[in-house]
């Protein structure tokens, strides 16, 4: 199941923004055109709906569009797969006196029925098995969906929350990935990758086959690489990389993960993501994955990323400025985020025909792609 539509109104640079992404969705554009903000909106929805974060943590005064007088935020998320669809709608209003955001409307539907609907602090939860309904009093400072406990008749609602929890938003930063050891496991890789070792521990425990496939991929992608190893030391596990010599003979020379170069750490993490998050409804949102990679490493990774869609990954969004990545991904329905005169974001399709043979990256660099 993947995102088929996202509508955003009155959130930073998004005003009446209506996007219908593809299964592989490259996003290009100048700095400040809303690419990372697009990811931010999805991350915020994930946290308020699946983790129960207060609305004020993510949808307060600071995110309102500066040039609009209205004080309401409107988001519509539609997801689908084959003949199944969900539609989620959220309206938030900031009180004119306190500036405190409150949920005024929240609705979750499938194409067949309404599962949940609220207005202000009153909600109706519809049983998806027998069609009965239950009225609820809900906290206006939080998502009502986050407050519904799993039970008989809420399978479809819980399924939507589970899908949203399976959004993986990642912008790896090697400066945050210098730690080689961890005291425990974590089930999700965080935005910058600082908990990578703890997350890899979880994968090693739960997905043994994934670790074997990962080592195979990394032997091709990383020169001299043999395998990853987690060693026990004083109640912690230390991630080490075993390397081969220049002739490819195994020497078993261990290097702590933190001893590797920035690019090596990022490359290992990127391939681990492909193997570690596999699942039917996984959606990957990658912000600048080609950063820190050598030119020869970029295209092989993008090939594997593209192959993963439909084989354990439902959808991939890639934001990039890297010329190699732009040239490779542009034919996959690439779009350009643009803000004329610093105003609202608009979406420009990437040209399908380039009769002059100029690369996609060069077209962007010369500013020849416009509306």
C-alpha positions as CSV (number, residue, x, y, z in Angstrom):
1,X,0.0,0.0,0.0
2,X,1.4,3.4,-1.0
3,X,0.7,7.1,-0.9
4,X,-1.6,8.0,-3.8
5,X,-2.4,11.6,-2.8
6,X,-1.2,14.1,-0.3
7,X,-3.0,17.5,0.1
8,X,-1.5,20.2,2.3
9,X,-2.9,23.6,3.0
10,X,-1.4,26.4,5.2
11,X,1.7,24.5,6.3
12,X,4.8,26.6,5.8
13,X,5.3,26.9,2.0
14,X,2.4,24.6,1.1
15,X,-0.8,26.3,0.1
16,X,-3.4,24.2,-1.7
17,X,-0.6,21.7,-2.5
18,X,-2.0,18.6,-4.1
19,X,0.4,15.8,-5.0
20,X,-0.3,12.4,-6.5
21,X,3.1,10.5,-6.3
22,X,4.2,7.4,-8.2
23,X,5.7,4.2,-6.8
24,X,9.2,5.5,-7.5
25,X,9.0,9.3,-6.9
26,X,12.2,11.4,-7.4
27,X,11.8,15.0,-6.2
28,X,14.2,17.7,-7.4
29,X,14.3,21.5,-6.8
30,X,16.4,24.3,-5.4
31,X,17.1,24.7,-1.7
32,X,14.1,26.2,0.1
33,X,11.4,24.8,-2.3
34,X,9.8,22.5,0.3
35,X,11.3,19.1,-0.4
36,X,12.3,18.4,3.2
37,X,9.2,20.1,4.4
38,X,7.1,17.6,2.4
39,X,8.8,14.8,4.4
40,X,8.3,16.8,7.6
41,X,4.6,16.8,7.2
42,X,4.5,13.0,6.8
43,X,6.8,12.6,9.8
44,X,4.5,14.8,11.9
45,X,1.4,12.8,10.8
46,X,3.2,9.6,11.8
47,X,4.0,10.9,15.2
48,X,0.7,12.4,16.1
49,X,-1.4,9.4,14.8
50,X,0.8,6.5,15.8
51,X,2.6,7.7,18.8
52,X,0.0,10.1,20.2
53,X,2.2,13.2,20.2
54,X,0.4,16.4,21.1
55,X,-0.7,18.3,18.1
56,X,1.1,21.4,19.4
57,X,4.4,19.6,19.1
58,X,4.1,19.5,15.3
59,X,1.3,21.9,14.1
60,X,1.7,25.0,16.1
61,X,2.1,28.7,15.2
62,X,5.6,28.2,13.7
63,X,4.3,26.1,10.8
64,X,1.5,28.4,9.5
65,X,2.1,29.9,6.1
66,X,3.4,33.4,6.9
67,X,1.5,35.3,4.2
68,X,-1.9,33.8,4.9
69,X,-4.4,35.3,7.3
70,X,-6.2,32.0,8.0
71,X,-5.3,30.0,11.1
72,X,-6.3,26.5,10.1
73,X,-4.2,23.6,8.7
74,X,-5.8,21.1,6.4
75,X,-4.2,17.8,5.4
76,X,-5.6,14.9,3.4
77,X,-3.7,11.6,3.0
78,X,-4.9,8.9,0.6
79,X,-3.2,5.5,0.4
80,X,-4.0,2.5,-1.7
81,X,-3.1,-0.9,-3.1
82,X,-4.8,-2.8,-5.8
83,X,-8.5,-2.4,-4.9
84,X,-8.1,-1.1,-1.4
85,X,-8.0,2.5,-0.3
86,X,-7.9,4.7,2.8
87,X,-8.6,8.4,3.0
88,X,-7.5,10.3,6.1
89,X,-8.4,14.0,6.7
90,X,-7.2,16.3,9.5
91,X,-8.2,19.9,10.1
92,X,-6.4,21.8,12.8
93,X,-7.4,25.3,14.0
94,X,-5.2,27.7,16.1
95,X,-7.3,29.5,18.6
96,X,-7.2,33.3,18.0
97,X,-6.7,34.1,21.7
98,X,-4.2,31.4,22.9
99,X,-2.6,30.4,19.6
100,X,-3.1,26.8,20.8
101,X,-3.8,24.3,18.0
102,X,-6.8,22.1,18.3
103,X,-8.1,19.2,16.2
104,X,-11.5,20.4,14.9
105,X,-12.1,17.6,12.3
106,X,-10.6,14.2,11.8
107,X,-12.0,11.5,9.5
108,X,-10.8,8.1,8.4
109,X,-12.6,6.3,5.6
110,X,-12.1,3.3,3.2
111,X,-13.8,3.2,-0.1
112,X,-16.6,1.2,1.5
113,X,-17.2,2.8,4.8
114,X,-16.4,5.5,7.4
115,X,-14.2,4.1,10.2
116,X,-13.8,7.2,12.4
117,X,-15.1,10.7,12.4
118,X,-14.8,13.6,14.8
119,X,-15.8,17.2,15.2
120,X,-14.1,19.1,18.0
121,X,-14.2,16.8,21.1
122,X,-16.9,14.5,19.9
123,X,-16.1,11.4,17.8
124,X,-17.9,8.4,16.4
125,X,-16.0,5.1,16.1
126,X,-17.6,2.6,13.6
127,X,-17.2,-1.1,14.2
128,X,-15.7,-2.5,10.9
129,X,-17.3,-6.0,11.6
130,X,-20.9,-5.4,12.5
131,X,-21.5,-1.8,11.5
132,X,-22.4,-0.6,15.0
133,X,-21.1,2.8,16.3
134,X,-19.8,4.1,19.5
135,X,-19.6,7.8,20.6
136,X,-16.4,9.0,22.2
137,X,-15.3,12.1,24.0
138,X,-11.7,12.9,22.7
139,X,-8.9,15.2,23.6
140,X,-8.8,18.1,21.2
141,X,-5.1,18.4,21.7
142,X,-4.4,15.0,20.2
143,X,-5.3,12.8,17.2
144,X,-8.4,10.8,18.0
145,X,-7.1,7.9,16.0
146,X,-4.1,7.6,18.4
147,X,-6.5,7.2,21.4
148,X,-8.4,4.1,20.0
149,X,-7.2,0.9,21.6
150,X,-7.0,-2.2,19.4
151,X,-10.0,-4.5,19.8
152,X,-12.6,-6.4,17.9
153,X,-14.1,-4.2,15.2
154,X,-11.1,-1.8,14.9
155,X,-8.9,-3.9,12.6
156,X,-9.1,-1.5,9.7
157,X,-8.4,1.5,11.8
158,X,-5.4,-0.2,13.4
159,X,-4.3,-1.3,10.0
160,X,-4.1,2.3,8.8
161,X,-2.1,3.2,11.9
162,X,0.3,0.3,11.3
163,X,0.8,1.4,7.8
164,X,1.6,4.9,8.9
165,X,4.1,3.5,11.5
166,X,5.8,1.8,8.5
167,X,6.8,5.1,7.0
168,X,10.6,5.3,7.1
169,X,11.9,8.9,6.8
170,X,15.7,8.9,6.7
171,X,18.3,11.6,6.1
172,X,21.6,9.9,7.1
173,X,24.3,12.1,8.7
174,X,27.6,10.3,9.2
175,X,28.6,12.8,11.9
176,X,25.8,11.3,14.0
177,X,26.8,7.7,13.2
178,X,30.2,7.4,14.9
179,X,29.1,5.2,17.7
180,X,30.2,1.6,17.3
181,X,28.4,-0.1,20.2
182,X,25.0,-0.3,21.8
183,X,23.5,-1.5,25.0
184,X,20.2,-2.6,23.5
185,X,18.0,-3.0,20.4
186,X,15.8,-0.4,18.7
187,X,13.1,-1.4,16.2
188,X,13.3,1.8,14.0
189,X,16.2,3.7,12.5
190,X,15.9,7.3,13.4
191,X,16.0,10.3,11.0
192,X,19.8,10.9,11.1
193,X,20.9,7.3,11.7
194,X,22.5,7.9,15.1
195,X,21.0,4.7,16.5
196,X,22.2,2.6,13.6
197,X,24.1,0.0,15.6
198,X,21.1,-0.6,18.0
199,X,18.8,-0.9,15.0
200,X,21.2,-3.4,13.3
201,X,21.2,-5.5,16.5
202,X,17.4,-5.8,16.1
203,X,17.7,-6.9,12.5
204,X,20.4,-9.4,13.3
205,X,18.1,-11.0,15.9
206,X,14.9,-10.9,14.0
207,X,15.9,-11.3,10.3
208,X,18.9,-13.6,10.0
209,X,18.3,-14.1,6.2
210,X,18.4,-10.3,5.7
211,X,21.9,-10.2,7.2
212,X,23.2,-12.8,4.8
213,X,21.7,-10.9,1.8
214,X,23.1,-7.7,3.2
215,X,26.6,-9.0,3.4
216,X,26.3,-10.3,-0.2
217,X,25.3,-6.9,-1.4
218,X,28.0,-5.1,0.5
219,X,30.7,-7.3,-0.9
220,X,29.8,-6.0,-4.3
221,X,29.3,-2.4,-3.2
222,X,32.2,-1.8,-0.8
223,X,35.7,-2.6,-1.8
224,X,37.5,-5.0,0.5
225,X,34.3,-5.7,2.5
226,X,33.7,-9.2,3.8
227,X,31.1,-9.2,6.5
228,X,29.5,-7.4,9.5
229,X,30.0,-8.8,13.0
230,X,28.4,-7.9,16.4
231,X,30.8,-8.7,19.2
232,X,29.8,-8.9,22.9
233,X,31.9,-6.7,25.2
234,X,31.0,-5.8,28.7
235,X,27.2,-6.0,28.3
236,X,27.3,-4.1,25.0
237,X,27.5,-5.2,21.4
238,X,30.1,-3.7,19.2
239,X,29.6,-3.5,15.4
240,X,32.7,-4.4,13.4
241,X,33.4,-4.7,9.7
242,X,35.7,-7.5,8.6
243,X,37.8,-6.7,5.5
244,X,39.7,-8.6,2.8
245,X,43.1,-7.7,1.3
246,X,43.6,-6.2,-2.1
247,X,43.6,-9.6,-3.8
248,X,40.3,-10.4,-2.2
249,X,41.7,-12.9,0.3
250,X,40.0,-13.0,3.7
251,X,42.2,-11.6,6.4
252,X,39.5,-11.1,9.0
253,X,40.9,-7.7,10.0
254,X,38.1,-6.1,12.1
255,X,37.4,-2.4,12.1
256,X,35.0,-0.8,14.5
257,X,32.0,0.8,12.7
258,X,33.1,4.2,14.0
259,X,36.5,3.8,12.5
260,X,35.2,3.6,8.9
261,X,35.0,6.7,6.7
262,X,31.9,8.8,6.5
263,X,31.0,7.4,3.1
264,X,31.6,3.8,4.2
265,X,29.3,4.2,7.1
266,X,26.6,5.8,5.0
267,X,26.9,3.1,2.3
268,X,26.6,0.3,4.8
269,X,23.5,2.0,6.3
270,X,21.8,2.5,3.0
271,X,22.1,-1.1,2.0
272,X,21.0,-2.2,5.5
273,X,17.9,-0.1,5.1
274,X,16.9,-1.9,1.9
275,X,17.2,-5.3,3.7
276,X,16.1,-4.3,7.1
277,X,12.7,-2.5,6.3
278,X,11.3,-5.0,3.8
279,X,7.6,-5.5,4.2
280,X,4.5,-5.4,2.1
281,X,3.5,-1.8,3.0
282,X,6.9,-0.2,3.6
283,X,7.3,3.3,2.2
284,X,10.8,4.8,2.2
285,X,11.4,8.6,2.1
286,X,15.1,9.2,1.5
287,X,16.5,12.7,1.8
288,X,19.8,13.1,-0.1
289,X,20.9,9.4,0.0
290,X,23.7,10.0,-2.5
291,X,25.5,12.4,-0.1
292,X,28.9,11.1,1.0
293,X,28.9,8.4,-1.7
294,X,31.6,8.1,-4.4
295,X,30.4,8.5,-8.0
296,X,31.0,4.8,-8.7
297,X,28.8,3.9,-5.7
298,X,25.7,5.9,-6.5
299,X,24.2,4.2,-9.5
300,X,24.7,0.6,-8.2
301,X,22.8,1.6,-5.0
302,X,20.0,3.3,-7.0
303,X,19.6,0.2,-9.1
304,X,19.1,-1.9,-6.0
305,X,16.7,0.8,-4.6
306,X,14.7,0.7,-7.8
307,X,14.6,-3.1,-7.8
308,X,13.4,-3.1,-4.2
309,X,10.1,-1.4,-5.2
310,X,7.6,-4.2,-5.6
311,X,10.0,-6.6,-3.8
312,X,9.5,-5.8,-0.2
313,X,9.1,-2.0,-0.6
314,X,5.8,-0.5,-1.7
315,X,7.1,3.0,-2.5
316,X,10.2,5.1,-2.5
317,X,10.6,8.9,-2.4
318,X,14.0,10.3,-3.1
319,X,15.0,13.9,-2.7
320,X,18.4,14.7,-4.2
321,X,20.6,17.4,-5.7
322,X,23.3,14.9,-6.8
323,X,23.8,15.0,-10.6
324,X,24.4,11.3,-11.0
325,X,21.2,10.5,-9.0
326,X,19.2,13.1,-10.9
327,X,20.3,11.7,-14.3
328,X,19.4,8.1,-13.2
329,X,16.1,8.9,-11.5
330,X,14.6,11.6,-13.7
331,X,12.9,9.2,-16.1
332,X,11.1,7.6,-13.1
333,X,8.4,10.3,-13.1
334,X,10.7,12.9,-11.5
335,X,9.1,16.1,-10.4
336,X,10.5,19.5,-9.5
337,X,9.3,21.5,-6.5
338,X,9.3,25.2,-7.4
339,X,8.5,28.4,-5.5
340,X,8.1,31.4,-7.9
341,X,9.1,34.6,-6.1
342,X,9.4,32.6,-2.8
343,X,5.7,31.9,-2.7
344,X,3.8,28.6,-2.5
345,X,5.2,25.4,-3.8
346,X,4.1,24.2,-7.2
347,X,4.9,20.9,-8.9
348,X,6.5,20.8,-12.3
349,X,6.8,17.5,-14.2
350,X,10.2,16.7,-15.5
351,X,10.4,16.9,-19.4
352,X,9.9,13.6,-21.0
353,X,11.7,14.6,-24.2
354,X,15.1,16.3,-24.4
355,X,15.9,16.6,-28.2
356,X,19.3,18.3,-27.5
357,X,20.7,15.3,-25.5
358,X,21.4,17.5,-22.5
359,X,21.4,15.5,-19.2
360,X,18.6,16.0,-16.7
361,X,21.1,17.4,-14.2
362,X,22.3,19.9,-16.8
363,X,18.8,21.0,-17.6
364,X,18.2,21.8,-13.9
365,X,21.6,23.5,-13.6
366,X,20.9,25.8,-16.5
367,X,17.4,26.6,-15.2
368,X,15.8,25.4,-18.4
369,X,13.0,23.5,-16.7
370,X,10.2,25.7,-15.7
371,X,6.4,26.0,-15.9
